[in-house]
Amino acid sequence: MDLTPYNKEELRLFNTMTRSKEIFSPQDEDQPVRMYNCGPTVYDYQHIGNLRAYIFVDILRRTLEANGYSVTQVINITDVGHLVSDGDTGADKMTKGLEAADLPITLSAMQELGEKYAKLFKADLKELNVTEPEYFPKASEHIDEDIALIEILETKGFTYEIDDGVYFNTDQLSDYGKLAGGLSDDTRERVDNKEKRNPRDFALWKFDNRLGWKSPWGQGFPGWHIECSVMSMQYLGESFDIHTGGIDHIPVHHSNEIAQSEAATGQPMANFWLHNDFITIEDEKISKSIGNTLYLKTLKKHGYAPLAYRYLLLSARYRTKMNFSFEALDGAGSALARLYTFMRRANSAQGDVLADYVSDFMAALNNDLNTPVALAVMWELFDDDNSDDNDKAATIALFDQVLGLDLASPPIIDIPESVKKLVDRREKARENQDFEAADELRQEIAEAGFSVQDTDDGAEIIPSSG
């Protein structure tokens, strides 16, 4: 079943570069949409805030496909060359990871560490039902290409060398920082290095006598930013359709990518720049330094399904800050369980798609991926007493092509034994016409997070909506 016939609105996306919603159109109508998503630095597990970026780009990809586009997607793996601060300061994250794991500071150990956490990252994506991209390139496998791009920039007069590395001269670009709306404090004041000609200049190659790769300038590592420019060009071309990342990438990482890529090619790096906002916990940004880091594995240990977290993320706009709480996750899990229960009971194969609901659903998504409104359309349909259950199920199954919540093939809900025993006791009380006891037991069941629906086939246990 295809969503494209139900589209009545053109796809509009908020472009950070222009600070406005724009009608999306690809650079080449005859080719797949080319999309680059900044991937993780694989020195540790990715926390739940990091994972928001990939739910966002998965909804973006699925919405593009629902609009009839095919997609070529790249999510890079940074396994070398990323400083601890996204503002270009501190030690290398991969080196920090080696030290934390008590591994030797060698390239082979770095590769081993990167491979371990890249696999764990991909496993998280799979559990969150994120579509696998066409390419997962590793930074460590593109060192020669990094060197070649730096040589182009050197030939064009955009580089200079100081004691600790080769730097990009931002004074050579009149529009440096345009993605950030000009030269904000973040783009002006960075690494305090007296040899740098300008504080906002950034490293293309960092020297390291102990570790690294040989280059025309000396042994060392590529800069974090040059890696993304190289990998995007390698797989998508010098200019492509969409580049995404977190809002923290705007002033430094993405501004530097744009500078070096456009200086080298003379073309716009990407037509659309999309950025997701942060997840907070108790209104604090997730950070290891303040000890509020949560991982997907942590949520699973607490009994939460990964797709409950996906549902929770869809309940907020990708461009808005979202405060995480276990109470909100409880609500998301219960809502998802209600949908699963309904979809198992109804027969989507026997239903007809309700076109008006699908058009409203797609209108929400085409308005800059407005997933909260899309979910509201689904719940409006769910509560529509005038629609046949099989038709509802057929329509919801179609929605799931974008939502990615396994609604078309819902898993079996694990009902706790304690709840099953309460339901059995209630059934016996009803058989004995002890309706007062039955009502009390219904209340206990509700307090446990479930409700009971009496049907001709007996009692059906339904998770509460939260």
LUMPA-854214 format. One record per residue (C-alpha): x, y, z; residue in three letters. Coordinates in steps of 0.25 Angstrom, whole numbers, plus 5000, padded with zeros to 4 digits. Layout:
BEGIN
XYZALA
...
This chain:
BEGIN
500050005000MET
500550144996ASP
500450275003LEU
500750364992THR
499250364986PRO
498750434998TYR
499750554998ASN
499050684997LYS
500150775002GLU
501550794997GLU
502650755006LEU
503250875014ARG
504450865023LEU
505050965032PHE
506451005025ASN
507451055036THR
508151125025MET
507051215021THR
506251205035ARG
504951175028SER
504051065023LYS
504351035009GLU
503650944999ILE
504650824997PHE
505050784983SER
506350704980PRO
507450754972GLN
507250644962ASP
505850594960GLU
506350474953ASP
507250424964GLN
507050384979PRO
506950494989VAL
508450494995ARG
508450515010MET
509650525020TYR
509350505035ASN
510550535044CYS
510750405052GLY
511350375065PRO
512750375071THR
512850235075VAL
513650235088TYR
512550195097ASP
511050165097TYR
510150265090GLN
509150325101HIS
507750345098ILE
507950495094GLY
508950455083ASN
507850355078LEU
506850455076ARG
507650505064ALA
507450375057TYR
505950355060ILE
505750495054PHE
506550465041VAL
505750325040ASP
504450405040ILE
505050495030LEU
505450385021ARG
504150315022ARG
503350445020THR
504250465007LEU
503850325003GLU
502350345006ALA
502550464996ASN
502950374985GLY
504450394986TYR
505550294987SER
506750324997VAL
508250304997THR
508650325012GLN
509950335019VAL
510150325034ILE
511650335037ASN
512450265048ILE
513450355054THR
514550265060ASP
515650365060VAL
515850515060GLY
514750575069HIS
515150665080LEU
514450655093VAL
513750785092SER
512850815079ASP
513450945080GLY
514850895076ASP
515450885089THR
516050775098GLY
516650635096ALA
516250545085ASP
514950465089LYS
515450335083MET
516750345092THR
515950375104LYS
515150255101GLY
516350165100LEU
516850225114GLU
515450195120ALA
515550055115ALA
516950035120ASP
517450005105LEU
518750045099PRO
518850175092ILE
519050105078THR
518250115065LEU
517949965065SER
517349985079ALA
516550105074MET
516050025063GLN
515549915073GLU
514850015082LEU
514250085070GLY
513749955064GLU
513149905078LYS
512350035079TYR
511950045065ALA
511249915066LYS
510549955079LEU
510050075072PHE
509550005060LYS
508849905070ALA
508150025076ASP
507650075063LEU
507149935059LYS
506349925073GLU
505850065070LEU
505350025056ASN
506250125049VAL
506350095034THR
507850055031GLU
508550155022PRO
509150115009GLU
510550155015TYR
511150145029PHE
512550205025PRO
513650205036LYS
514550325037ALA
515850235039SER
515550175025GLU
515650315018HIS
516950365022ILE
517550375008ASP
516350455003GLU
516450545015ASP
517950575011ILE
517550594997ALA
516450705001LEU
517450775010ILE
518350784998GLU
517350844989ILE
517050955000LEU
518550975001GLU
518650994986THR
517551094987LYS
518151174998GLY
517251145009PHE
518251075019THR
519351115028TYR
520251025037GLU
520651055052ILE
521350965062ASP
520150875065ASP
519550855051GLY
518950905038VAL
517851005039TYR
516751065031PHE
516851215029ASN
515451265031THR
515851405028ASP
515851355013GLN
514351335013LEU
513451465014SER
512251375017ASP
512851285028TYR
511851255039GLY
510651275030LYS
509851155035LEU
509951215049ALA
509351345044GLY
510751415044GLY
511851415053LEU
511251385067SER
512051375080ASP
512151225077ASP
512751245063THR
513651355068ARG
514351305081GLU
514851165081ARG
516151105084VAL
517151195091ASP
518351175082ASN
519251295081LYS
519851235068GLU
518551235061LYS
518251355052ARG
516851365056ASN
516151285068PRO
515051235059ARG
516151165050ASP
516051015051PHE
516950895049ALA
516950815036LEU
518150725041TRP
518650715055LYS
520150665058PHE
520350555067ASP
521750485068ASN
521250365076ARG
520050325068LEU
519450345054GLY
519650345039TRP
520750405031LYS
520350525022SER
521150625014PRO
521150715027TRP
521550615037GLY
520950495045GLN
519550515051GLY
518050515050PHE
517050585041PRO
516150695047GLY
514750645051TRP
514150745041HIS
514950705029ILE
514550555031GLU
513050595029CYS
513350675017SER
514150565011VAL
513050455014MET
511950535009SER
512650564996MET
513050414994GLN
511650364995TYR
510750474991LEU
511550564982GLY
512150704984GLU
510750764985SER
509550694991PHE
508150704996ASP
508050695011ILE
509050705023HIS
508550685037THR
509050685051GLY
508850735065GLY
508650885068ILE
510050885075ASP
510650855061HIS
510150985055ILE
511251085060PRO
512451005059VAL
512450865052HIS
511450895041HIS
511951035039SER
513350985037ASN
512850875028GLU
512250975019ILE
513451065019ALA
514450955015GLN
513550885005SER
513051004998GLU
514451064998ALA
514950934991ALA
513750914981THR
513151054979GLY
511850994980GLN
510750994992PRO
511050875000MET
509550845003ALA
508250904999ASN
507550875012PHE
508150885026TRP
507250815037LEU
507550815052HIS
506850745064ASN
506850805078ASP
507350745091PHE
506750645100ILE
506750695115THR
506550625128ILE
505950705139GLU
506250825129ASP
507750795129GLU
508450755116LYS
508950605116ILE
510350605120SER
511350505126LYS
511950625134SER
510750645142ILE
510350495143GLY
509050495137ASN
509350405125THR
508350305121LEU
508550195110TYR
507550105102LEU
508049985110LYS
507650065123THR
506250085118LEU
506149935115LYS
506649895129LYS
505549975134HIS
504549895126GLY
504249995115TYR
504249955100ALA
505150025091PRO
503950065082LEU
503250135094ALA
504450225094TYR
504250245079ARG
502750275081TYR
503150375092LEU
504050455083LEU
503050455072LEU
502150525082SER
502950655081ALA
503450735069ARG
504850705065TYR
505250855066ARG
504750865080THR
505450835093LYS
504850715100MET
504950685115ASN
505050535117PHE
504350475129SER
504050325133PHE
502550375135GLU
502550415120ALA
503150285116LEU
502150215124ASP
501050285116GLY
501650265103ALA
501850115106GLY
500350105110SER
499850175098ALA
500750085089LEU
500149965096ALA
498750005094ARG
499050015079LEU
499649875079TYR
498449815086THR
497549885076PHE
498349845063MET
498449695068ARG
496949695070ARG
496549765057ALA
496849705043ASN
497549815035SER
497549725022ALA
496049725022GLN
495949875023GLY
495949995014ASP
496850115016VAL
496050235020LEU
496650345011ALA
496250465018ASP
497050425031TYR
498250385022VAL
498250525015SER
498150595029ASP
499350505034PHE
500150535022MET
499850685023ALA
500450685037ALA
501650615033LEU
501850705021ASN
501850825030ASN
503250805034ASP
503050665040LEU
501950705050ASN
501950565057THR
501050615069PRO
499950655060VAL
500150525052ALA
499950445064LEU
498750525068ALA
498150495055VAL
498350345058MET
497750355071TRP
496550435065GLU
496350315056LEU
496550215067PHE
495350285075ASP
494450295063ASP
493250215067ASP
492650235053ASN
493850155046SER
493950005044ASP
495049945053ASP
495649875041ASN
495650005033ASP
496350075045LYS
497449965045ALA
497649975030ALA
497850125031THR
498750115044ILE
499650005037ALA
499850105026LEU
500250215036PHE
501250125041ASP
502050125028GLN
502550265034VAL
502350245049LEU
503150115049GLY
502550065062LEU
502249925058ASP
500749945057LEU
500549865045ALA
501149745052SER
500949775066PRO
501749695077PRO
501049615088ILE
500849705100ILE
501549645112ASP
500449645123ILE
501049625137PRO
500649505145GLU
500149585156SER
499149665147VAL
498649525141LYS
498349475155LYS
497549605158LEU
496749585145VAL
496549435149ASP
496049475163ARG
495149585157ARG
494549485147GLU
494149395158LYS
493549505166ALA
492649535154ARG
492249395153GLU
491849395168ASN
491149525165GLN
492049595175ASP
492049725167PHE
492649805179GLU
493849715180ALA
493949715164ALA
493949875164ASP
495049875175GLU
495849775167LEU
495649865154ARG
496249975162GLN
497449895166GLU
497649855152ILE
497650005148ALA
498650045158GLU
499549945152ALA
499450015139GLY
498449925132PHE
496949925129SER
495949815126VAL
494949815115GLN
493849705116ASP
493549645103THR
492749525098ASP
494049445098ASP
494349485112GLY
495249595119ALA
496249665110GLU
497449725118ILE
497749865112ILE
498949945116PRO
498450085121SER
498750205112SER
499550275123GLY
